[in-house]
Each structure stands twice: as structure tokens, then as C-alpha cells.
Amino acid sequence: MRVTAITAIAAVFIALGAPAPLAGSDYGDCRDAIEQAESAASELEDAASDLESCASSRDFNNDCSSEASQASAAASDYENAVSEINWSCT
């Protein structure tokens, strides 16, 4: 029964494109790390879109520094979230 449950959980992770936790890892920590990375990815996508919109507006009174700062912070958060997946899911 336990082997079937582990196989089913691994199949879900593979289907989602997420790394499957190894036998010694904590499934809850791994799942939390993946959820955090999903959120960070969305925030990075939004921040990058805002930066792109600012630059493409050609408003030369706006240097887009606020948008660039937000994108940089979002990229750092995403990098940390991916690192947490690599640590929690292996």
C-alpha cells in the first residue's frame, strides 16, 4: 500500500513538471516549496510585464526604476523559491 501511495504521489509531481520528493524528504515541505515557487513565478511574470510595459510606453519622463526594482526583487524571490524546491524535494 505504501509503495502504491508513493508511486501515485511521484506521478502527480511528474505530471505537474515538479521534482518528485525522494523517499527521505518531507512531502509537506516539498509541496509547500512548490506552492511558494508557483506564487513567486506569478509575481515575477507580473513584475516583468510591468517593466516591459513601462519601457514600451516610451515615456521618457519615467525611467522605469520602480518597475525594474520590483522585477529584480521578484527575480530574487523566484531564485530563492527554486532553491527551496531543490532542497526540500530531494
SVG drawing of the C-alpha trace seen along z (x, -y; Angstrom):
<svg xmlns="http://www.w3.org/2000/svg" viewBox="-2 -64 21 66">
<polyline fill="none" stroke="black" stroke-width="0.4" points="0.0,0.0 2.8,-2.5 4.6,-1.8 1.4,-2.5 0.9,-5.8 4.5,-6.9 4.2,-5.9 0.9,-7.9 2.4,-11.0 5.5,-10.8 3.3,-10.6 1.5,-13.7 4.8,-15.6 6.0,-14.4 2.7,-15.4 3.0,-18.9 6.6,-19.2 7.8,-19.4 10.6,-17.4 9.3,-14.4 10.4,-14.2 12.8,-11.4 12.0,-8.8 13.8,-10.7 12.2,-14.1 9.2,-15.5 6.3,-15.6 4.7,-18.6 7.8,-20.7 8.2,-19.8 4.6,-20.7 4.9,-24.0 8.1,-24.8 6.4,-24.1 3.4,-26.3 5.8,-29.1 7.7,-28.8 4.4,-28.9 3.5,-32.1 7.0,-33.6 6.8,-32.7 3.5,-34.6 4.9,-37.6 8.0,-37.6 5.8,-37.3 3.7,-40.3 6.7,-42.4 8.4,-41.6 5.2,-42.5 5.0,-45.8 8.7,-46.6 8.1,-45.7 5.0,-48.0 6.9,-50.8 9.8,-50.6 7.5,-50.2 5.5,-53.2 8.4,-55.4 7.5,-57.9 10.9,-59.4 9.9,-61.2 9.7,-57.8 12.9,-55.9 11.1,-52.7 13.3,-52.4 10.4,-51.4 9.4,-48.7 13.0,-47.5 13.4,-47.3 10.2,-45.3 11.3,-42.9 14.7,-42.5 13.1,-41.7 10.7,-39.3 13.5,-37.5 15.4,-37.2 12.3,-35.7 11.9,-33.3 15.5,-32.2 15.2,-31.6 11.9,-29.6 13.5,-27.4 16.5,-26.8 14.0,-25.8 12.4,-23.2 15.8,-21.7 16.5,-21.5 13.1,-20.3 12.2,-17.9 15.4,-15.9"/>
</svg>
